[in-house]
């Protein structure tokens, strides 16, 4: 039996280039600049964003950033705390206004009804006249609210003035 030497890779000396010592990849410093993001947005939403930008006196980009920030906060935490505080403040303002206007309004109605019935200028009692005033006032109030809601929904659905 003849023994032969078999070459293996471990016996062979291979000259390989050595790679330079590994250094962490040079990651560019993240600066405070904004990043470009591309998104496909429905035209109606673009019009709403542009209208918001116009109303707030900002650019469309700033309006988009604001909407995204509020949206992310809402998705993560529910209604944004700032918005809740704003709404509570508005409700409190309306409540205070009603406290100021309500009593004089009802008092004026009562006095007018009293004066109208005192001299028998009308052929009904003071209570009947007050009931009629309340019914007519409620109808008028409902009409004002309906007109305001219609105007508000029309403003939301109307296209921008620039035709966008």
ZATIVO-826555 format. One record per residue (C-alpha): residue number from 1; residue in one letter; x negated, y negated, z negated. Coordinates in Angstrom, 2 decimals. Example, Ala and Ser with C-alpha at 12.3 -4.5 7.8 and 13.67 -1.06 7.14 Angstrom:
<rs>
+-----+--------+---------+---------+---------+
: num : residu :       X :       Y :       Z :
+-----+--------+---------+---------+---------+
:   1 :      a :  -12.30 :    4.50 :   -7.80 :
:   2 :      s :  -13.67 :    1.06 :   -7.14 :
+-----+--------+---------+---------+---------+
</rs>
This chain:
<rs>
+-----+--------+---------+---------+---------+
: num : residu :       X :       Y :       Z :
+-----+--------+---------+---------+---------+
:   1 :      x :    0.00 :    0.00 :    0.00 :
:   2 :      x :   -1.32 :   -3.32 :    1.05 :
:   3 :      x :   -0.73 :   -6.32 :   -1.19 :
:   4 :      x :   -0.42 :   -9.63 :    0.47 :
:   5 :      x :   -0.12 :  -13.03 :   -0.95 :
:   6 :      x :    3.21 :  -14.73 :   -0.10 :
:   7 :      x :    3.32 :  -18.46 :   -0.20 :
:   8 :      x :    6.15 :  -20.06 :   -2.01 :
:   9 :      x :    7.08 :  -23.66 :   -2.45 :
:  10 :      x :    5.61 :  -23.68 :   -5.89 :
:  11 :      x :    2.24 :  -22.67 :   -4.51 :
:  12 :      x :    2.27 :  -25.25 :   -1.77 :
:  13 :      x :    1.22 :  -28.77 :   -2.51 :
:  14 :      x :    3.51 :  -31.16 :   -0.81 :
:  15 :      x :    2.54 :  -34.72 :   -0.67 :
:  16 :      x :    5.57 :  -36.78 :   -1.32 :
:  17 :      x :    5.89 :  -40.46 :   -1.60 :
:  18 :      x :    6.60 :  -41.53 :   -5.06 :
:  19 :      x :    9.58 :  -43.82 :   -5.44 :
:  20 :      x :    9.01 :  -47.01 :   -7.29 :
:  21 :      x :    9.95 :  -46.95 :  -10.92 :
:  22 :      x :   13.69 :  -47.15 :  -11.24 :
:  23 :      x :   14.96 :  -50.52 :  -12.29 :
:  24 :      x :   18.56 :  -51.35 :  -12.86 :
:  25 :      x :   20.20 :  -52.59 :   -9.71 :
:  26 :      x :   20.19 :  -56.30 :   -9.40 :
:  27 :      x :   23.78 :  -57.25 :  -10.16 :
:  28 :      x :   24.53 :  -60.78 :   -9.17 :
:  29 :      x :   25.45 :  -62.91 :  -12.13 :
:  30 :      x :   29.18 :  -63.37 :  -12.29 :
:  31 :      x :   29.72 :  -67.05 :  -12.11 :
:  32 :      x :   32.82 :  -69.00 :  -12.97 :
:  33 :      x :   33.91 :  -69.21 :   -9.34 :
:  34 :      x :   37.19 :  -67.73 :   -8.23 :
:  35 :      x :   37.43 :  -64.53 :   -6.24 :
:  36 :      x :   39.23 :  -64.22 :   -2.91 :
:  37 :      x :   42.18 :  -61.85 :   -2.98 :
:  38 :      x :   44.31 :  -60.97 :    0.00 :
:  39 :      x :   47.94 :  -59.97 :   -0.38 :
:  40 :      x :   50.92 :  -59.65 :    1.89 :
:  41 :      x :   53.80 :  -61.67 :    0.47 :
:  42 :      x :   57.36 :  -61.90 :    1.82 :
:  43 :      x :   58.13 :  -65.26 :    3.49 :
:  44 :      x :   60.87 :  -66.10 :    0.98 :
:  45 :      x :   58.42 :  -65.73 :   -1.90 :
:  46 :      x :   55.86 :  -67.88 :   -0.09 :
:  47 :      x :   58.52 :  -70.59 :    0.27 :
:  48 :      x :   59.29 :  -70.37 :   -3.45 :
:  49 :      x :   55.61 :  -70.63 :   -4.33 :
:  50 :      x :   55.15 :  -73.62 :   -2.03 :
:  51 :      x :   58.24 :  -75.28 :   -3.52 :
:  52 :      x :   56.84 :  -74.68 :   -7.01 :
:  53 :      x :   53.51 :  -76.17 :   -5.97 :
:  54 :      x :   55.25 :  -79.23 :   -4.55 :
:  55 :      x :   57.41 :  -79.70 :   -7.66 :
:  56 :      x :   54.43 :  -79.37 :  -10.00 :
:  57 :      x :   52.14 :  -81.47 :   -7.79 :
:  58 :      x :   49.53 :  -78.74 :   -7.36 :
:  59 :      x :   48.08 :  -76.75 :   -4.49 :
:  60 :      x :   49.57 :  -73.50 :   -3.31 :
:  61 :      x :   46.53 :  -71.61 :   -4.67 :
:  62 :      x :   46.99 :  -73.14 :   -8.12 :
:  63 :      x :   50.70 :  -72.28 :   -8.04 :
:  64 :      x :   49.89 :  -68.67 :   -7.10 :
:  65 :      x :   47.33 :  -68.41 :   -9.91 :
:  66 :      x :   49.86 :  -69.80 :  -12.39 :
:  67 :      x :   52.58 :  -67.40 :  -11.22 :
:  68 :      x :   50.22 :  -64.43 :  -11.42 :
:  69 :      x :   49.04 :  -65.39 :  -14.90 :
:  70 :      x :   52.60 :  -65.75 :  -16.20 :
:  71 :      x :   53.64 :  -62.54 :  -14.44 :
:  72 :      x :   50.76 :  -60.51 :  -15.87 :
:  73 :      x :   51.43 :  -61.89 :  -19.34 :
:  74 :      x :   55.11 :  -61.03 :  -18.98 :
:  75 :      x :   54.38 :  -57.49 :  -17.78 :
:  76 :      x :   51.87 :  -56.87 :  -20.58 :
:  77 :      x :   53.54 :  -58.62 :  -23.47 :
:  78 :      x :   57.12 :  -59.39 :  -22.51 :
:  79 :      x :   58.29 :  -62.98 :  -22.19 :
:  80 :      x :   55.32 :  -65.34 :  -22.64 :
:  81 :      x :   55.27 :  -67.00 :  -26.05 :
:  82 :      x :   54.83 :  -70.44 :  -24.51 :
:  83 :      x :   57.91 :  -69.96 :  -22.37 :
:  84 :      x :   59.96 :  -68.79 :  -25.35 :
:  85 :      x :   58.89 :  -71.86 :  -27.32 :
:  86 :      x :   59.77 :  -74.08 :  -24.37 :
:  87 :      x :   63.23 :  -72.53 :  -24.07 :
:  88 :      x :   63.86 :  -72.72 :  -27.80 :
:  89 :      x :   62.88 :  -76.38 :  -27.73 :
:  90 :      x :   65.28 :  -77.05 :  -24.87 :
:  91 :      x :   68.11 :  -75.26 :  -26.67 :
:  92 :      x :   67.42 :  -77.22 :  -29.85 :
:  93 :      x :   67.50 :  -80.49 :  -27.86 :
:  94 :      x :   70.88 :  -79.59 :  -26.40 :
:  95 :      x :   72.19 :  -78.65 :  -29.84 :
:  96 :      x :   71.07 :  -81.98 :  -31.29 :
:  97 :      x :   72.64 :  -83.83 :  -28.37 :
:  98 :      x :   75.94 :  -82.04 :  -28.89 :
:  99 :      x :   75.83 :  -82.86 :  -32.60 :
: 100 :      x :   75.44 :  -86.52 :  -31.67 :
: 101 :      x :   78.06 :  -86.63 :  -28.91 :
: 102 :      x :   80.66 :  -84.12 :  -30.11 :
: 103 :      x :   82.17 :  -85.83 :  -33.16 :
: 104 :      x :   82.53 :  -89.28 :  -31.53 :
: 105 :      x :   84.09 :  -87.70 :  -28.45 :
: 106 :      x :   86.66 :  -85.74 :  -30.41 :
: 107 :      x :   87.26 :  -88.70 :  -32.72 :
: 108 :      x :   87.91 :  -90.97 :  -29.75 :
: 109 :      x :   90.41 :  -88.48 :  -28.34 :
: 110 :      x :   92.21 :  -88.30 :  -31.68 :
: 111 :      x :   92.38 :  -92.10 :  -32.02 :
: 112 :      x :   93.67 :  -92.55 :  -28.47 :
: 113 :      x :   96.32 :  -89.89 :  -29.00 :
: 114 :      x :   97.34 :  -91.54 :  -32.27 :
: 115 :      x :   97.62 :  -95.00 :  -30.72 :
: 116 :      x :   99.53 :  -93.69 :  -27.71 :
: 117 :      x :  102.12 :  -91.95 :  -29.91 :
: 118 :      x :  102.33 :  -94.59 :  -32.65 :
: 119 :      x :  104.30 :  -97.12 :  -30.63 :
: 120 :      x :  106.37 :  -94.40 :  -28.95 :
: 121 :      x :  104.76 :  -95.39 :  -25.63 :
: 122 :      x :  104.74 :  -91.72 :  -24.71 :
: 123 :      x :  107.60 :  -89.32 :  -25.26 :
: 124 :      x :  105.55 :  -86.58 :  -26.95 :
: 125 :      x :  104.09 :  -86.11 :  -30.43 :
: 126 :      x :  100.46 :  -86.73 :  -31.29 :
: 127 :      x :   99.78 :  -82.98 :  -31.55 :
: 128 :      x :  101.33 :  -82.29 :  -28.13 :
: 129 :      x :   99.25 :  -85.09 :  -26.60 :
: 130 :      x :   96.06 :  -83.72 :  -28.23 :
: 131 :      x :   96.85 :  -80.23 :  -26.90 :
: 132 :      x :   97.26 :  -81.66 :  -23.40 :
: 133 :      x :   94.00 :  -83.63 :  -23.73 :
: 134 :      x :   92.16 :  -80.45 :  -24.79 :
: 135 :      x :   93.54 :  -78.44 :  -21.86 :
: 136 :      x :   92.68 :  -81.12 :  -19.32 :
: 137 :      x :   89.23 :  -81.62 :  -20.88 :
: 138 :      x :   88.51 :  -77.87 :  -20.74 :
: 139 :      x :   89.56 :  -77.76 :  -17.07 :
: 140 :      x :   87.37 :  -80.74 :  -16.24 :
: 141 :      x :   84.43 :  -79.22 :  -18.12 :
: 142 :      x :   84.79 :  -75.94 :  -16.22 :
: 143 :      x :   84.82 :  -77.88 :  -12.95 :
: 144 :      x :   81.64 :  -79.76 :  -13.88 :
: 145 :      x :   79.89 :  -76.51 :  -14.84 :
: 146 :      x :   80.99 :  -74.83 :  -11.63 :
: 147 :      x :   79.72 :  -77.76 :   -9.53 :
: 148 :      x :   76.39 :  -77.75 :  -11.37 :
: 149 :      x :   75.93 :  -73.99 :  -10.91 :
: 150 :      x :   76.77 :  -74.27 :   -7.22 :
: 151 :      x :   74.28 :  -77.12 :   -6.77 :
: 152 :      x :   71.60 :  -75.18 :   -8.65 :
: 153 :      x :   72.05 :  -72.01 :   -6.60 :
: 154 :      x :   72.10 :  -74.09 :   -3.41 :
: 155 :      x :   68.81 :  -75.72 :   -4.36 :
: 156 :      x :   67.23 :  -72.32 :   -5.00 :
: 157 :      x :   68.35 :  -70.90 :   -1.66 :
: 158 :      x :   67.68 :  -73.98 :    0.47 :
: 159 :      x :   64.55 :  -73.89 :    2.70 :
: 160 :      x :   61.79 :  -76.39 :    2.03 :
: 161 :      x :   62.01 :  -79.79 :    3.66 :
: 162 :      x :   58.92 :  -79.11 :    5.79 :
: 163 :      x :   60.70 :  -76.17 :    7.43 :
: 164 :      x :   58.35 :  -73.55 :    5.99 :
+-----+--------+---------+---------+---------+
</rs>
